Amino acid sequence: MKKVGGRQICLFIAAILLLLAVIPTWLWARIRSDFVEQTAAERWRGRNPARFAQVTAFLDESVGLEPVKEYEIRQNLETEMAGETEEAWILALSGFGTVTVSNDEEQVSVRGICTAGSYSQFHPIRMVTGAWYDPKDVNQDGVVLDMQLAWRLFGGYDLKGFSIWVNGVPVQITGVVRLPENRIEQEIYGDTPTIWFSVGLMERLGLDVPITCVETVLPNPVSQFAENKLSKALGVSNDYSDFVENTGRFGFVKSLLTYLHPDSRVIRTSRVTYPYWENSARVAESRCGFYAAMVILLLLFPAGVILYWLFKGFGLLRSSGKSLIRRISR
């Protein structure tokens, strides 16, 4: 029997590790594709060669913005983005609270999310039936239910045009949205029924829900330019706010840095409570960091083997060249 040499063993181990590295790479790539909410800048930019960044500000409820301040925020951003038209950037606001939803037969306490601006561009929610409400609708009486709430109230999903009551105020259902499909979002979203409605309708409902999430896509010619502009436009202390640059959040290098520096994510100085989609993204961010680290660890040995044979081959080539030169000189 032919004896197996050390070279063959090294090559075999390297090949196995290369194959194993495919698994965490695939898992990392899958998470990236699942979280489309983090890619608003890429979708907004399209073929525009300019650099854009998606930046989100999460605010503590105690300093949450009044819904009427949407216009003020836009004005501040226009001032900060001097030379850029409003068509060059997008803005969305949202706040969270608890509301009572009922029909003729059932009454349910649910999670209410009020929105303003281009919320659906940041969160491309897939509809089961119907469509997203128009935030500019004169009547301001449209709402969207998730599948859990739709089934709880009516036992079905084809509900466009149906009437319900929110805190005793009659409203119309414009559509029903799908529940999150990836496992991370499913766990964080939970089994709490949810309803979405506009800030205009929130005022009709007599709710006092502060805006605690401000999402933007802004031109970002240099690093942190967009984040600094949004921070100045909001004028909120860092003790009561947390800014996240979503663009490139799940990139390989950024994921690896997240894994190598966990303290930057664990230690918090603000008093912010995150919505379910940000908590989901943070769990995904940690997992991407772990998968990126696994890829690097699995590739260390194959990379070492490749470098070894490259240096050895270079040494042989150099030695052969010297031998050839000596023969020619003779």
N, C-alpha and C positions, 0 to 999 in steps of 0.2 A: 504493500500500500504506500502510495506517495505521501510523504510527510508534508503537512500544511505549514507553511512558513509564517513568520510574524507579519510580513507584508500583506498576505492574503487575509489574515485575521483582522488587521487594521482596516483594510478596505471593506471587509464584510460588516464590521461594526459601524463604520462611517456610513455605509449604504443604509443600514437599518435605522440609524439615527436621523438620516435625511428623510426617510419615509415617515418616521414618527413625527418629525417637525411639521409635516403637512397637516396633522390633526389640529394643533393649537392655532396654526395659521388660518385654517378654515373656520374655526370657531371665532377667532378675532374678526375675520372678514364678515362673517354672518351677523355678528352683533352690529357692526358698522352699517350694514344694509338694512337692519331692522329699525334703526333710529333715524327715520327721515326728518324728524323735527329738528335735528341738529344740522341739516343741510340747506336751510333757507337761503343762505348767501349764495350757494352754488346755483340753486334754482332761480333766484332773482337775477343773478348776473347774466345767465344764459351765455351768449357769445360775446358779451362785453369784455374787452381785455383788461379793464380796470379792476383793481383789487377791492373786494368787499369783505366785510366781517359781520357775522351774526353775533350780537351781544345782548345778553339778558340781564336785567337788574331785578333782584328779588328784594323786597322791602319788608321791614317789620310792620306788623299791623298798626302799631302805635303811631307810625309816621306814614302809613299808607296814604296814597294820593286820593283826593276826591275825584269822582268820575268827571266832573265838569272841567278838570284841569287838563283834559286831553288836548284841547286847543292851546293851552299855555305851554304844554310840553312840545307841541309841534312848533310853536313860535320860537321857543328856546333852541330847539334843534336847528331851525332855519338860521338863527343867529350864529350858532356854533359852526354850522356847515356853510359858512359864507361862501358864495360862489357856486353852490350846488342847489339845483332846483329840488322841490319836494318830490318830483318824479324819480330822483336819484336814490331815494331811500324809502323804507317802509317801517311802519310802527304798529304795534298791537299792545293793548292793555287788557289785563284780566284781574278779577278779584274772586274771592271764594267765601261761601257762607252756607248756611243751612236754611232750606225753605220747605214749606209744606205744599205738596202737590196732591190734588184730589180729582176724582170724577164722581159720577153719580153713586158709585158703589164702594170706592176705596179712598183712603187718605193715607199718604206716605210722607215721612220726613226724609228728605234726600239732600245730597250734595248739590249746591247750586254754584255754577260758574258764570259770572257775568263778563262779557267781552266787549271790546271796542276796537276800532281800527281793523287791521288786516289779519285778524286772528287765524282765519282759515288758511292763509298763506304760510304761516309758521307751523300750523298743525293740519296737514292734509288728511283730515279725518275722512274715512271711507263710509259712505252712507249705505244703509241697508235699503231704505226707501226715502223718497222725498229729496229735499235739498237743504243746505244751510240757510238760515234766515238772513234777510237783507238788513244789515245794520242801519241803512239809510231809509228803511221803510217808514212812511209817515205814521202809520198806526202803532208801530213799535209793540206788536202783540205776538210776534213769532217766537217759538221755542223749539229746541231740539232735545229729544230724549235719547238715552242710551238703551240698548236692548233689554237690560234688566228692568228698567222702569216701564218701558213699553209693554213688556210681558206681564209685569205686576198689575198694571192698570187695565189692560185690554186683552191680554192673552194673545197678542199678535203684533206685527210690525208695520203693516200697511196702514198708517195712521195719518197721512197727510190730510190736513183740513179738519181733523178732529179737534174738539174743544175740551179743555181741562181748566182747572183753577189752580193758580199759584198764589199762595197766601190770600186766597179768597178773591183774586182778580181773574176774570176770564181771559184766556189766551188761546192761540191756535198752534197746533203742532205743524211744523213745516217739514220735519223729517226725523228719521231714527238712525243713529250711528252705530257702527259695529263696535264691539268690545275689543280691547287690545288683543293681539294675536301672539305676540312673542311672550315667552314665559316670564321674563323679568317684569315687563309692564303688567302682566296679569296679576302677579303677586302683589305689586305695589298698588295697583288700581283697586284691588279688593272686590268685595261684593256689595258695595254701597251704590245704590241707584243714583244716577247723575242726570241733571238737566242743565242745558246751556241757554242763556238768554242775553239780550243786548243790555248795555248800560242804560239806554233809554227806557227799556221795560223795567229795569231795576228801580229806577226813580218812580215809575208808576206804582210799583209794588210797595213803595215806602220803605225799602231796605236801606240800611246804612252799611254797605259793604265797601271797605277801602280797596283801592287798586294796589295790589302788592306784587304784581309781575308786569314788567315793562320789557317788551321784546322789540328789537330793532335789527335792521340790516342797513349798515352805513358804509360809505366809502372808507377804505382803510389803507391809505397809501404807505404808511409805515406801521410797525408793530404798536399795538395798544392805542392807536389814534382814535378808532371808533369808540373804544371803551371810555377813554378820557372825555370825549365829546358828550357821550350819554351821561356820564357822571356829572359834568358841569350843567347840563340841561336840567337834570333832576334836582341838583343841589341838596342831596341827602347825605348825612354823616355816614362814614364807614361803619360806625357802631350799629347802625340800623339798616344797613344794606349789604348786599353781596352781589358782585358782578361776575358774570361768567361769559367767556368768549367761546361760543359754541363751535365756531368754524375750526376745523382741524382737530376737534376734541378727541376723536378716536384714531388719529394718525398713529403709525407704529412707534415713532420716536416719542411722541407725547404720551402714549400708553405706557411705554417703558419707563419714562421719567415719573409717571404717576405711581408705578409699582416701587421704584427706587426711593421715592420721597413721600411715603404715606402720611407723614406728619402734616404736610401742607393741606391735606384733605380732612384729617381727623380733628386737628386743632382749629377751632372757630372762635372769632372774636365778635361776631355779629349775633343779633337775636332773631334771625330770619327763620321762618318756617317755609319749607319748600313745597310746591305743589307736587302732585303725584308724578308728573312727567319728568321733573328735575330729579326727584328721588330715584326714579327708574334709571335715568341717565347716569347718575352717580354710581349706582350698583353696576351698571354696564361698563362704566369707566374703570372701575376696580377690576372687573373680570378681564377686560381688554388688557390691562396692565399685567395681570398674571399670565395671560396667554402669550403676550409679547416676551415676557421674561422666559417662559418655557421654550419659545422658539430659539432665543439666543443661547440658552443652555444646551439645547439639543444640537445646535449647529457649531458649538465650540470645538468638539472633537473632529468632525468632518473638516472644518476650516483649518484646524491644526495639521491634519493629514495632508490636505491639499497644499498648504504652505510648505510643509516638509518636502514633498515631492517636487514642488516648484524650485525650491532652493537646491535640492539635490540634482535636479535636471539642469539647472543653471550652472552648478559646479561641474557636472560632467561635460556640458557644452563648452565651458571655459577651458577645462583641462584638454578636451579634444582640440580646441582651437590652438592652444599653445603647442600641442604635439605636432599639429599640421604646420605651424609656423617654423618649428625647429627642422622638420623634414625638408621644407622648402628652402630654408637657409643653407642646408647642406648641399 
